[in-house]
C-alpha cells in the first residue's frame, strides 16, 4: 500500500487544493501584486487602465514650451502644411471634389508642399478647372492638410513617423521627447509616494486614523470587558437579555445598522427630538459638528467591536476555574478584588488578542464610516483606509486616481501583512501545524 | 455567590450604556407598525401602511427582484465557499501535500489579513478579467475573500476527527477519496452547516463589494436597495418606510440566527473581523 499510493494521495490533494488555490491566487494574491505594481503608476480615469494612445494637443504644446522645447519646433508642431500626395488626392476624391480638378492638382502640383492655407489656395486658384465657389475650393484644400495636432495615433511608431514628417530637421531627441509626452496612457512613476509625503492632508489623515483606532479600540476593550464581567455576575435572565442586545449590532447587516444610526442622530431623528424638547442644541449630529461626528463614528464602530470583545471575554471567563472565585468569596474578597486579582489576570491573553485583532481591522475598515459620516464634516473624520478607497474608487469629481489610491492601499497592505504575521507569531501558530499521521 | 457588592450602580451603568442600542432596535420594530406625530417620540397609531412596499412597487421600487438577486448571490456564495473549503480544508488537515506548511501559513496570514484593503487590486483584476460590473465577478471575489476563513474553520473540524476512523477505513481497502466522502464528511457535518449558514448570512449582509465592483450593472442586491431607499436626499425618504425595508431585509438573518444560535456563536465569536 505504501509503495503504490503516494501518487494517488498527492493527486487527490492537488485536486482538492486546486479550486481554493485558483481563487486565492486570483482574488487575493493577484490583487496584492496589482496593488503593489500600480502604486508605482499614475493610472487614473484619464489615463485608462489598459493603455492609451498618442496625441499632441494644444495643452501639451504649452507644457512643452514651459519645459523648454525650442520655439521653432513648437511652432512647426502647431502648424498645418499642405502636401500634394496620393493620400491627399484620395481624400479629396472622397470629399466629393470635382474629378477633373483633382486630376489637374495631381498633374501640376504633385509633391509640392505649402506651409500655409492661403499660399496653397492662391496656387489652386491659378488652375484652369478650379471651382467657382470659394467654399468648394476650401474643401479641396482641406483634403491636403497635414497636421499632428489633435490627431490620435494608436502606437508610438505612428506618432514618431508623423512627427518626422512634420518637422524638418528637428533638434536632437525632440521626436522621442514629444512622443513620450503625447502618451495618454499610464506611466511608471514614484510621484505617488513623494506626493503623499509632502501633502499636508496626509498627516492630518494619519492623525485621524490614530485617533480613531485608539479611541475605538479603548471603547471596544473596556466596554467588552465591562459587559462580559457584569453579565457574568448578573442573574441569568438579565445577562442573556444584555448579551443578545449587544450581539445584535454584530449580526445586523451593516447598511441597516448605519441607517439606524442615521435615524438616531440625523435631523428630526431621535436624539434631535429629545434635545429639542430639553432645549439642548439640536442639529444633525452625524454631520453637524466635528465633536459629535467623531462621537458617532466611535460609537458606531465601538458598539460592533464591543460585542466582539464581549463574546471572547465571556468565553474566557467561563474557563476560569469557579473554585477560585468560591475560595475568594470565602476569604471575604469583594467583587472588585475578585475582578482585580482573579479575573483580570486570566484575561491577559484574550485582551491582547482582541487588541491586536481589532487594531488590524479598525486600521483597514471604513465601511461604517463611509455609510455614516462619510468622512465629514469636511474631511475631519476621514481615516486612511477611507481616503484610499475614495481616491481610487469613489470620488465625486469623477477622476479616480487608481495609482495614488493603490499607493495608499499598499501602505495599509504592508502594515496589515506585518501585523498579521506578528500576531500569528503571538497566538498559537505552531500547534496548528501538526503533520498528517497517514503518510500517503 | 454572595452579594457583597452594591449591584445597582453597575446595572444602571450597563443600562445607560445599552440604551442607544435598545432604543434603536425597539423603534426599528415599533415604527414599522405605527405612526408618530411630527416632533413627538412615541407612536400614536397602529398601521400597516409602511409594509405596503411589499406589494406596491410605486413606493420604493420593486423589492422582490433585489430579494431574488440577494438569494442567488448568497446561495452561490454559500455553495462555493462550503465546497471549496470542505475539500481544501481536508487536504490541508489530512493529506501529505508539497509545501503544506507554507500553504497553511499563507492561509493563516490571509485569514488574519484585512481583505478590504485589497479592494483596489480586486477592482483592477476584475477590469482585466472582464468581470467588472457582473454578478459572477462579485460572487467570485466575495467567495475568495471568505475562503481563508472557511478553509481554516473546516481544517479545525477535520483536525478534530480521530485519525483512527480514517485509518480503519484505509485498512479496509478504501481509497482516501472514499474515506473522505463516506466516513469523514459525515463527521464534519456540523462544521459544514455552520460554515454554510455563516456564508449565507455574510453574503446576505454584503454591501460594499456589489456596490463597488458592480456599480452600474442591472442587478441590485437588497443592501444596495435599502441604502437607496434610506438616502436622506431621495424623494421617498421616510424613516418608517426604510425601517420596514430594513426589517424585511434583516429578518432572514435574525431568523437564521435564532434558529442556529449555538452553531453560529462559535463562528461569530472566533472567526470574523469586527
HADDOCK unambig.tbl for C-alpha pairs under 7 A between the chains (distance, minus, plus):
assign (segid A and resid 9 and name CA) (segid B and resid 95 and name CA) 6.93 0.50 0.50
assign (segid A and resid 9 and name CA) (segid B and resid 176 and name CA) 6.94 0.50 0.50
assign (segid A and resid 10 and name CA) (segid B and resid 96 and name CA) 6.75 0.50 0.50
assign (segid A and resid 10 and name CA) (segid B and resid 97 and name CA) 6.34 0.50 0.50
assign (segid A and resid 13 and name CA) (segid B and resid 91 and name CA) 5.25 0.50 0.50
assign (segid A and resid 13 and name CA) (segid B and resid 95 and name CA) 6.07 0.50 0.50
assign (segid A and resid 13 and name CA) (segid B and resid 97 and name CA) 6.31 0.50 0.50
assign (segid A and resid 16 and name CA) (segid B and resid 87 and name CA) 4.94 0.50 0.50
assign (segid A and resid 16 and name CA) (segid B and resid 88 and name CA) 5.30 0.50 0.50
assign (segid A and resid 16 and name CA) (segid B and resid 91 and name CA) 6.12 0.50 0.50
assign (segid A and resid 17 and name CA) (segid B and resid 87 and name CA) 6.85 0.50 0.50
assign (segid A and resid 17 and name CA) (segid B and resid 88 and name CA) 4.82 0.50 0.50
assign (segid A and resid 17 and name CA) (segid B and resid 91 and name CA) 6.60 0.50 0.50
assign (segid A and resid 19 and name CA) (segid B and resid 84 and name CA) 6.33 0.50 0.50
assign (segid A and resid 20 and name CA) (segid B and resid 84 and name CA) 5.83 0.50 0.50
assign (segid A and resid 20 and name CA) (segid B and resid 88 and name CA) 6.36 0.50 0.50
assign (segid A and resid 23 and name CA) (segid B and resid 144 and name CA) 5.48 0.50 0.50
assign (segid A and resid 24 and name CA) (segid B and resid 144 and name CA) 5.81 0.50 0.50
assign (segid A and resid 27 and name CA) (segid B and resid 122 and name CA) 6.21 0.50 0.50
assign (segid A and resid 27 and name CA) (segid B and resid 141 and name CA) 6.05 0.50 0.50
assign (segid A and resid 27 and name CA) (segid B and resid 144 and name CA) 6.13 0.50 0.50
assign (segid A and resid 31 and name CA) (segid B and resid 118 and name CA) 6.00 0.50 0.50
assign (segid A and resid 31 and name CA) (segid B and resid 121 and name CA) 3.93 0.50 0.50
assign (segid A and resid 31 and name CA) (segid B and resid 122 and name CA) 5.05 0.50 0.50
assign (segid A and resid 31 and name CA) (segid B and resid 125 and name CA) 6.49 0.50 0.50
assign (segid A and resid 32 and name CA) (segid B and resid 118 and name CA) 6.50 0.50 0.50
assign (segid A and resid 32 and name CA) (segid B and resid 121 and name CA) 6.30 0.50 0.50
assign (segid A and resid 34 and name CA) (segid B and resid 121 and name CA) 5.43 0.50 0.50
assign (segid A and resid 35 and name CA) (segid B and resid 120 and name CA) 6.86 0.50 0.50
assign (segid A and resid 35 and name CA) (segid B and resid 121 and name CA) 4.92 0.50 0.50
assign (segid A and resid 245 and name CA) (segid B and resid 22 and name CA) 6.97 0.50 0.50
assign (segid A and resid 252 and name CA) (segid B and resid 250 and name CA) 6.75 0.50 0.50
assign (segid A and resid 253 and name CA) (segid B and resid 205 and name CA) 4.49 0.50 0.50
assign (segid A and resid 253 and name CA) (segid B and resid 250 and name CA) 6.85 0.50 0.50
assign (segid A and resid 254 and name CA) (segid B and resid 205 and name CA) 6.67 0.50 0.50
assign (segid A and resid 255 and name CA) (segid B and resid 207 and name CA) 6.94 0.50 0.50
assign (segid A and resid 255 and name CA) (segid B and resid 223 and name CA) 6.20 0.50 0.50
assign (segid A and resid 255 and name CA) (segid B and resid 227 and name CA) 6.47 0.50 0.50
assign (segid A and resid 256 and name CA) (segid B and resid 246 and name CA) 5.71 0.50 0.50
assign (segid A and resid 259 and name CA) (segid B and resid 230 and name CA) 6.84 0.50 0.50
assign (segid A and resid 260 and name CA) (segid B and resid 24 and name CA) 6.33 0.50 0.50
assign (segid A and resid 263 and name CA) (segid B and resid 239 and name CA) 6.89 0.50 0.50
assign (segid A and resid 264 and name CA) (segid B and resid 24 and name CA) 6.92 0.50 0.50
assign (segid A and resid 273 and name CA) (segid B and resid 39 and name CA) 6.17 0.50 0.50
assign (segid A and resid 304 and name CA) (segid B and resid 274 and name CA) 6.57 0.50 0.50
assign (segid A and resid 305 and name CA) (segid B and resid 274 and name CA) 5.47 0.50 0.50
assign (segid A and resid 308 and name CA) (segid B and resid 269 and name CA) 6.54 0.50 0.50
assign (segid A and resid 308 and name CA) (segid B and resid 274 and name CA) 6.65 0.50 0.50
assign (segid A and resid 311 and name CA) (segid B and resid 269 and name CA) 5.65 0.50 0.50
assign (segid A and resid 312 and name CA) (segid B and resid 269 and name CA) 6.06 0.50 0.50
assign (segid A and resid 334 and name CA) (segid B and resid 4 and name CA) 6.19 0.50 0.50
assign (segid A and resid 334 and name CA) (segid B and resid 5 and name CA) 6.67 0.50 0.50
assign (segid A and resid 335 and name CA) (segid B and resid 4 and name CA) 6.96 0.50 0.50
assign (segid A and resid 335 and name CA) (segid B and resid 5 and name CA) 6.03 0.50 0.50
assign (segid A and resid 358 and name CA) (segid B and resid 274 and name CA) 6.74 0.50 0.50
assign (segid A and resid 360 and name CA) (segid B and resid 114 and name CA) 6.79 0.50 0.50
assign (segid A and resid 361 and name CA) (segid B and resid 114 and name CA) 6.00 0.50 0.50
assign (segid A and resid 361 and name CA) (segid B and resid 273 and name CA) 6.39 0.50 0.50
assign (segid A and resid 361 and name CA) (segid B and resid 274 and name CA) 6.50 0.50 0.50
assign (segid A and resid 364 and name CA) (segid B and resid 114 and name CA) 6.19 0.50 0.50
assign (segid A and resid 364 and name CA) (segid B and resid 116 and name CA) 6.62 0.50 0.50
assign (segid A and resid 364 and name CA) (segid B and resid 117 and name CA) 6.08 0.50 0.50
assign (segid A and resid 365 and name CA) (segid B and resid 116 and name CA) 6.77 0.50 0.50
assign (segid A and resid 392 and name CA) (segid B and resid 120 and name CA) 6.84 0.50 0.50
assign (segid A and resid 406 and name CA) (segid B and resid 120 and name CA) 6.34 0.50 0.50
assign (segid A and resid 409 and name CA) (segid B and resid 117 and name CA) 5.93 0.50 0.50
assign (segid A and resid 412 and name CA) (segid B and resid 117 and name CA) 6.61 0.50 0.50
assign (segid A and resid 413 and name CA) (segid B and resid 117 and name CA) 6.20 0.50 0.50
assign (segid A and resid 416 and name CA) (segid B and resid 113 and name CA) 5.83 0.50 0.50
assign (segid A and resid 416 and name CA) (segid B and resid 114 and name CA) 6.40 0.50 0.50
assign (segid A and resid 417 and name CA) (segid B and resid 113 and name CA) 6.24 0.50 0.50
assign (segid A and resid 420 and name CA) (segid B and resid 109 and name CA) 6.02 0.50 0.50
assign (segid A and resid 420 and name CA) (segid B and resid 112 and name CA) 5.44 0.50 0.50
assign (segid A and resid 420 and name CA) (segid B and resid 113 and name CA) 5.83 0.50 0.50
assign (segid A and resid 421 and name CA) (segid B and resid 109 and name CA) 6.22 0.50 0.50
assign (segid A and resid 433 and name CA) (segid B and resid 101 and name CA) 6.93 0.50 0.50
assign (segid A and resid 436 and name CA) (segid B and resid 93 and name CA) 6.90 0.50 0.50
assign (segid A and resid 436 and name CA) (segid B and resid 94 and name CA) 5.13 0.50 0.50
assign (segid A and resid 436 and name CA) (segid B and resid 95 and name CA) 6.30 0.50 0.50
assign (segid A and resid 436 and name CA) (segid B and resid 96 and name CA) 6.47 0.50 0.50
assign (segid A and resid 439 and name CA) (segid B and resid 96 and name CA) 6.32 0.50 0.50
assign (segid A and resid 440 and name CA) (segid B and resid 95 and name CA) 6.79 0.50 0.50
assign (segid A and resid 440 and name CA) (segid B and resid 96 and name CA) 5.91 0.50 0.50
